[in-house]
Amino acid sequence: MSDALTPIEGALEDEGLFFTRDDDDDAYRVAFKSEGDRYFVVAYRDDPNFIMIGSGWTLPAEVDTFDALDIANVLNVRKKFVKTALWEEERDVLFTVELCVNSAEEVRPNFGRLLDVLRDTAAEFFEELRDDEPQNGSE
């Protein structure tokens, strides 16, 4: 079966990554792990030129959401490709690359780079959060 995410599945195979499909009436969805972290790719049936690659994380309870928002804003200005968003009520942070392409085949040769920038952005976000924590009881 060929659909909007078939080239992405090929890119995942190129990277040696295992994936699962979970399509529904609205979207084609692929989930996979890379270096122990979970990622997803989505293409919407009504907009097959839009491809989203991302990862989601839960913020630790001790993290101040205002600090997390500040870090996300800095990353959004500085990082190529990646958008960092917070859902304050759920205490989740989402890192996504959102692309408009003629075909997902255009993504395939750059998939490794996009995955690297997602991974690096998440790592930098959480590193910045750790750097913002009070040290040894000082505030």
N, CA, C and O of each residue as an XYZ file, in Angstrom:
556
protein
N       0.850     -1.184      0.000
C       0.000      0.000      0.000
C       0.896      1.247      0.000
O       1.842      1.337      0.782
N       0.597      2.181     -0.861
C       1.364      3.417     -0.952
C       0.469      4.580     -0.534
O      -0.666      4.699     -0.997
N       0.982      5.427      0.337
C       0.258      6.615      0.771
C       1.268      7.704      1.086
O       2.446      7.568      0.756
N       0.830      8.768      1.713
C       1.692      9.923      1.956
C       2.925      9.600      2.791
O       3.944     10.278      2.661
N       2.857      8.580      3.645
C       3.994      8.284      4.514
C       4.872      7.129      4.038
O       5.836      6.774      4.717
N       4.564      6.546      2.908
C       5.400      5.461      2.396
C       6.868      5.882      2.253
O       7.749      5.112      2.633
N       7.166      7.084      1.716
C       8.577      7.502      1.652
C       9.217      7.675      3.031
O      10.414      7.439      3.192
N       8.428      8.084      4.018
C       8.947      8.221      5.384
C       9.295      6.852      5.939
O      10.310      6.690      6.616
N       8.461      5.876      5.657
C       8.779      4.514      6.084
C      10.095      4.059      5.453
O      10.897      3.382      6.097
N      10.310      4.428      4.207
C      11.579      4.114      3.546
C      12.742      4.805      4.230
O      13.810      4.213      4.390
N      12.543      6.070      4.641
C      13.596      6.805      5.348
C      13.904      6.145      6.688
O      15.066      6.056      7.084
N      12.882      5.687      7.378
C      13.089      4.991      8.648
C      13.871      3.697      8.429
O      14.765      3.362      9.206
N      13.528      2.984      7.378
C      14.274      1.765      7.042
C      15.723      2.108      6.693
O      16.642      1.383      7.073
N      15.929      3.224      5.962
C      17.288      3.673      5.633
C      18.111      3.919      6.898
O      19.310      3.646      6.933
N      17.448      4.441      7.941
C      18.113      4.743      9.211
C      18.218      3.509     10.111
O      18.822      3.574     11.182
N      17.630      2.382      9.679
C      17.652      1.162     10.484
C      16.701      1.205     11.670
O      16.939      0.539     12.678
N      15.623      1.981     11.563
C      14.680      2.145     12.666
C      13.408      1.343     12.424
O      12.888      1.303     11.310
N      12.918      0.710     13.477
C      11.648     -0.006     13.415
C      10.526      0.981     13.697
O      10.698      1.926     14.466
N       9.366      0.755     13.065
C       8.253      1.677     13.223
C       6.948      0.907     13.242
O       6.878     -0.253     12.836
N       5.906      1.588     13.730
C       4.556      1.031     13.693
C       3.646      2.052     13.021
O       3.896      3.257     13.068
N       2.584      1.547     12.394
C       1.578      2.405     11.759
C       0.327      2.398     12.607
O      -0.036      1.378     13.192
N      -0.331      3.545     12.669
C      -1.596      3.658     13.385
C      -2.443      4.706     12.677
O      -2.661      5.797     13.205
N      -2.919      4.374     11.483
C      -3.728      5.305     10.697
C      -5.145      5.378     11.259
O      -5.628      4.440     11.894
N      -5.796      6.506     11.012
C      -7.208      6.631     11.337
C      -7.900      7.366     10.191
O      -7.302      7.578      9.136
N      -9.141      7.749     10.394
C      -9.892      8.413      9.324
C      -9.325      9.781      8.962
O      -9.563     10.274      7.859
N      -8.578     10.400      9.873
C      -8.063     11.747      9.650
C      -6.617     11.795      9.170
O      -6.230     12.709      8.441
N      -5.810     10.799      9.583
C      -4.376     10.941      9.337
C      -3.679      9.595      9.181
O      -4.161      8.554      9.627
N      -2.531      9.665      8.530
C      -1.580      8.563      8.488
C      -0.587      8.840      9.610
O      -0.101      9.963      9.742
N      -0.280      7.826     10.419
C       0.608      8.034     11.562
C       1.634      6.921     11.649
O       1.314      5.742     11.498
N       2.869      7.316     11.896
C       3.961      6.369     12.100
C       4.616      6.729     13.427
O       4.864      7.902     13.706
N       4.897      5.718     14.244
C       5.621      5.924     15.504
C       6.892      5.087     15.464
O       6.913      3.986     14.913
N       7.957      5.634     16.063
C       9.222      4.905     16.083
C      10.073      5.389     17.245
O       9.815      6.443     17.828
N      11.082      4.609     17.568
C      12.065      4.987     18.585
C      13.411      5.171     17.915
O      13.763      4.461     16.972
N      14.154      6.142     18.426
C      15.519      6.367     17.980
C      16.338      6.741     19.204
O      15.987      7.670     19.932
N      17.417      6.027     19.428
C      18.290      6.260     20.576
C      17.499      6.313     21.875
O      17.793      7.119     22.758
N      16.485      5.443     21.990
C      15.699      5.314     23.210
C      14.552      6.287     23.357
O      13.765      6.160     24.295
N      14.426      7.264     22.453
C      13.358      8.252     22.540
C      12.283      7.946     21.503
O      12.558      7.381     20.444
N      11.058      8.332     21.831
C       9.915      8.078     20.946
C       9.646      9.279     20.050
O       9.722     10.432     20.474
N       9.327      8.968     18.794
C       9.031      9.987     17.797
C       7.794      9.581     17.003
O       7.363      8.429     17.047
N       7.236     10.536     16.283
C       6.083     10.259     15.441
C       6.187     11.059     14.147
O       6.892     12.064     14.071
N       5.471     10.588     13.141
C       5.314     11.316     11.879
C       3.834     11.269     11.539
O       3.199     10.219     11.644
N       3.284     12.409     11.130
C       1.871     12.497     10.786
C       1.721     13.182      9.440
O       2.397     14.172      9.158
N       0.833     12.653      8.613
C       0.371     13.306      7.382
C      -1.151     13.221      7.401
O      -1.715     12.147      7.609
N      -1.808     14.349      7.184
C      -3.267     14.381      7.239
C      -3.859     14.015      5.884
O      -3.365     14.441      4.840
N      -4.910     13.231      5.917
C      -5.551     12.774      4.684
C      -6.059     13.942      3.840
O      -6.011     13.888      2.611
N      -6.547     15.005      4.499
C      -7.084     16.142      3.749
C      -6.001     17.164      3.371
O      -6.295     18.164      2.717
N      -4.748     16.912      3.783
C      -3.642     17.806      3.452
C      -2.355     16.987      3.347
O      -1.455     17.148      4.171
N      -2.257     16.110      2.343
C      -1.124     15.192      2.257
C       0.225     15.882      1.992
O       1.270     15.233      2.055
N       0.209     17.179      1.697
C       1.466     17.901      1.497
C       2.078     18.374      2.814
O       3.219     18.835      2.838
N       1.333     18.263      3.899
C       1.811     18.654      5.218
C       2.330     17.416      5.944
O       1.616     16.427      6.103
N       3.581     17.491      6.378
C       4.220     16.404      7.121
C       4.718     16.968      8.439
O       5.383     18.003      8.462
N       4.399     16.292      9.537
C       4.899     16.693     10.847
C       5.700     15.537     11.442
O       5.225     14.403     11.505
N       6.920     15.842     11.875
C       7.786     14.886     12.552
C       8.001     15.454     13.946
O       8.319     16.635     14.083
N       7.833     14.636     14.988
C       7.973     15.214     16.313
C       8.213     14.221     17.425
O       8.269     13.008     17.227
N       8.354     14.798     18.609
C       8.462     14.025     19.844
C       7.802     14.822     20.958
O       7.818     16.053     20.949
N       7.226     14.113     21.909
C       6.561     14.755     23.034
C       7.128     14.254     24.351
O       7.534     13.098     24.471
N       7.150     15.141     25.335
C       7.725     14.846     26.637
C       6.854     15.453     27.720
O       6.161     16.442     27.486
N       6.888     14.865     28.898
C       6.216     15.432     30.064
C       7.233     16.230     30.865
O       8.343     15.762     31.122
N       6.848     17.429     31.255
C       7.728     18.250     32.079
C       7.758     17.704     33.505
O       6.712     17.341     34.043
N       8.919     17.641     34.118
C       8.997     17.227     35.524
C       8.175     18.167     36.409
O       8.055     19.356     36.111
N       7.622     17.647     37.472
C       6.736     18.416     38.358
C       7.411     19.666     38.916
O       6.748     20.682     39.122
N       8.718     19.606     39.163
C       9.411     20.739     39.771
C       9.714     21.866     38.785
O      10.166     22.932     39.202
N       9.478     21.658     37.499
C       9.788     22.671     36.484
C       8.731     23.764     36.494
O       7.533     23.488     36.436
N       9.185     24.992     36.568
C       8.302     26.151     36.464
C       7.949     26.337     34.989
O       8.845     26.458     34.154
N       6.662     26.361     34.658
C       6.264     26.457     33.249
C       6.691     27.778     32.619
O       6.913     27.835     31.409
N       6.812     28.844     33.418
C       7.285     30.118     32.864
C       8.737     29.997     32.412
O       9.112     30.530     31.368
N       9.561     29.290     33.205
C      10.950     29.042     32.792
C      10.973     28.211     31.505
O      11.745     28.494     30.589
N      10.125     27.190     31.446
C      10.069     26.328     30.258
C       9.633     27.125     29.031
O      10.182     26.933     27.946
N       8.655     28.015     29.188
C       8.208     28.856     28.073
C       9.314     29.785     27.594
O       9.493     29.980     26.392
N      10.047     30.352     28.531
C      11.164     31.227     28.149
C      12.192     30.467     27.315
O      12.667     30.968     26.296
N      12.529     29.269     27.750
C      13.506     28.457     27.019
C      12.953     28.081     25.651
O      13.676     28.136     24.656
N      11.679     27.700     25.591
C      11.053     27.347     24.310
C      11.104     28.526     23.345
O      11.408     28.347     22.165
N      10.813     29.714     23.829
C      10.832     30.898     22.963
C      12.223     31.159     22.401
O      12.370     31.479     21.221
N      13.239     31.024     23.240
C      14.612     31.218     22.773
C      14.954     30.185     21.701
O      15.549     30.523     20.677
N      14.583     28.937     21.934
C      14.873     27.888     20.953
C      14.118     28.134     19.644
O      14.663     27.904     18.565
N      12.881     28.595     19.732
C      12.094     28.858     18.521
C      12.734     29.927     17.651
O      12.620     29.881     16.426
N      13.395     30.877     18.265
C      14.060     31.932     17.503
C      15.375     31.422     16.910
O      15.732     31.781     15.788
N      16.078     30.602     17.647
C      17.443     30.235     17.293
C      17.575     28.962     16.461
O      18.488     28.871     15.640
N      16.708     27.988     16.643
C      16.873     26.681     16.000
C      16.262     26.658     14.596
O      15.216     27.258     14.346
N      16.933     25.960     13.699
C      16.389     25.733     12.365
C      15.384     24.586     12.431
O      15.582     23.616     13.162
N      14.321     24.705     11.672
C      13.333     23.666     11.437
C      12.374     23.397     12.592
O      11.182     23.205     12.350
N      12.849     23.377     13.841
C      12.072     22.851     14.959
C      11.237     23.927     15.640
O      11.682     25.054     15.859
N      10.007     23.533     15.967
C       9.115     24.368     16.762
C       8.964     23.687     18.124
O       8.731     22.480     18.194
N       9.096     24.455     19.193
C       8.945     23.943     20.549
C       7.686     24.562     21.139
O       7.539     25.784     21.152
N       6.777     23.723     21.628
C       5.506     24.207     22.173
C       5.234     23.538     23.515
O       5.606     22.386     23.739
N       4.572     24.289     24.413
C       4.201     23.764     25.722
C       2.695     23.786     25.883
O       2.019     24.737     25.488
N       2.187     22.719     26.471
C       0.805     22.660     26.921
C       0.890     22.726     28.435
O       1.184     21.734     29.102
N       0.626     23.920     28.966
C       0.831     24.144     30.390
C      -0.062     23.262     31.250
O       0.406     22.701     32.241
N      -1.340     23.126     30.894
C      -2.258     22.344     31.722
C      -1.843     20.879     31.805
O      -1.941     20.261     32.865
N      -1.381     20.325     30.689
C      -0.949     18.928     30.673
C       0.511     18.774     31.083
O       0.981     17.667     31.342
N       1.226     19.906     31.139
C       2.657     19.916     31.468
C       3.448     19.079     30.474
O       4.324     18.298     30.845
N       3.113     19.264     29.200
C       3.800     18.570     28.121
C       4.557     19.571     27.259
O       4.157     20.726     27.112
N       5.657     19.098     26.696
C       6.407     19.894     25.730
C       6.500     19.062     24.450
O       6.757     17.859     24.495
N       6.288     19.715     23.323
C       6.282     19.051     22.028
C       7.310     19.723     21.128
O       7.340     20.948     21.003
N       8.145     18.908     20.510
C       9.131     19.376     19.542
C       8.695     18.849     18.184
O       8.543     17.640     18.012
N       8.492     19.742     17.213
C       8.038     19.304     15.899
C       8.789     20.000     14.782
O       9.234     21.141     14.911
N       8.916     19.275     13.682
C       9.332     19.830     12.408
C       8.097     19.720     11.530
O       7.574     18.624     11.325
N       7.629     20.845     11.012
C       6.434     20.862     10.186
C       6.819     21.354      8.800
O       7.383     22.437      8.644
N       6.507     20.541      7.794
C       6.948     20.818      6.432
C       5.785     20.760      5.457
O       4.843     19.988      5.639
N       5.860     21.578      4.429
C       4.937     21.509      3.309
C       5.755     21.039      2.105
O       6.694     21.714      1.682
N       5.394     19.888      1.562
C       6.168     19.277      0.488
C       5.232     18.811     -0.623
O       4.040     18.600     -0.402
N       5.790     18.656     -1.814
C       5.009     18.073     -2.906
C       4.766     16.596     -2.650
O       3.720     16.048     -3.000
N       5.765     15.957     -2.022
C       5.695     14.540     -1.696
C       6.622     14.296     -0.513
O       7.644     14.966     -0.367
N       6.262     13.343      0.320
C       7.134     12.990      1.441
C       8.469     12.446      0.939
O       9.427     12.351      1.706
N       8.537     12.094     -0.327
C       9.812     11.641     -0.909
C      10.875     12.743     -0.781
O      12.066     12.445     -0.687
N      10.447     14.013     -0.777
C      11.381     15.127     -0.620
C      12.039     15.115      0.759
O      13.143     15.634      0.924
N      11.372     14.530      1.740
C      11.881     14.494      3.115
C      12.931     13.399      3.272
O      13.858     13.527      4.072
N      12.783     12.343      2.516
C      13.609     11.148      2.717
C      15.116     11.417      2.783
O      15.756     10.930      3.715
N      15.718     12.161      1.853
C      17.175     12.352      1.935
C      17.612     13.215      3.119
O      18.787     13.204      3.487
N      16.689     13.958      3.716
C      17.009     14.844      4.838
C      16.486     14.332      6.173
O      16.604     15.014      7.191
N      15.914     13.146      6.172
C      15.259     12.640      7.370
C      16.225     12.538      8.549
O      15.878     12.929      9.664
N      17.416     12.025      8.320
C      18.406     11.908      9.390
C      18.737     13.256     10.004
O      18.853     13.373     11.224
N      18.889     14.271      9.171
C      19.190     15.625      9.664
C      18.034     16.163     10.494
O      18.250     16.758     11.550
N      16.805     15.957     10.022
C      15.640     16.436     10.763
C      15.515     15.729     12.105
O      15.185     16.356     13.112
N      15.772     14.443     12.123
C      15.736     13.687     13.369
C      16.826     14.180     14.326
O      16.585     14.301     15.527
N      18.011     14.464     13.804
C      19.099     14.995     14.636
C      18.716     16.331     15.265
O      18.971     16.550     16.449
N      18.112     17.218     14.492
C      17.764     18.532     15.033
C      16.642     18.410     16.060
O      16.619     19.172     17.026
N      15.719     17.479     15.881
C      14.699     17.242     16.908
C      15.354     16.766     18.202
O      15.070     17.274     19.287
N      16.225     15.794     18.061
C      16.917     15.222     19.224
C      17.753     16.297     19.932
O      17.708     16.414     21.156
N      18.512     17.076     19.159
C      19.362     18.119     19.732
C      18.547     19.210     20.425
O      18.947     19.711     21.476
N      17.412     19.576     19.843
C      16.580     20.622     20.436
C      16.003     20.154     21.766
O      16.009     20.906     22.741
N      15.507     18.928     21.816
C      14.982     18.388     23.076
C      16.081     18.329     24.131
O      15.861     18.702     25.283
N      17.256     17.865     23.738
C      18.369     17.779     24.689
C      18.746     19.167     25.205
O      18.986     19.345     26.399
N      18.795     20.139     24.311
C      19.155     21.507     24.714
C      18.093     22.103     25.628
O      18.418     22.782     26.602
N      16.822     21.851     25.313
C      15.725     22.344     26.146
C      15.874     21.832     27.575
O      15.830     22.614     28.524
N      16.047     20.528     27.727
C      16.131     19.955     29.064
C      17.440     20.322     29.769
O      17.468     20.423     30.995
N      18.508     20.518     29.020
C      19.762     20.989     29.608
C      19.589     22.399     30.163
O      20.053     22.700     31.263
N      18.921     23.261     29.403
C      18.657     24.627     29.871
C      17.779     24.608     31.125
O      17.995     25.403     32.040
N      16.796     23.713     31.177
C      15.962     23.599     32.377
C      16.808     23.221     33.586
O      16.632     23.778     34.669
N      17.727     22.273     33.403
C      18.605     21.857     34.509
C      19.495     23.017     34.955
O      19.730     23.203     36.149
N      19.985     23.793     33.992
C      20.845     24.926     34.329
C      20.086     26.010     35.093
O      20.681     26.764     35.862
N      18.763     26.086     34.880
C      17.936     27.097     35.560
C      17.521     26.680     36.972
O      17.021     27.508     37.734
N      17.725     25.397     37.335
C      17.318     24.923     38.661
C      18.217     25.543     39.729
O      19.413     25.734     39.507
N      17.631     25.858     40.897
C      18.444     26.365     42.013
C      19.470     25.300     42.423
O      19.157     24.110     42.442
N      20.668     25.722     42.742
C      21.732     24.811     43.132
C      21.847     24.742     44.653
O      21.905     25.772     45.326
N      21.881     23.518     45.189
C      22.132     23.283     46.615
C      21.271     24.153     47.535
O      21.774     24.757     48.482
N      19.993     24.206     47.250
C      19.088     24.919     48.131
C      19.065     26.421     47.955
O      18.249     27.088     48.591
N      19.928     26.988     47.116
C      19.886     28.431     46.880
C      18.812     28.751     45.859
O      18.529     27.945     44.973
N      18.222     29.914     45.982
C      17.152     30.287     45.040
C      17.399     31.635     44.445
O      16.603     32.107     43.634
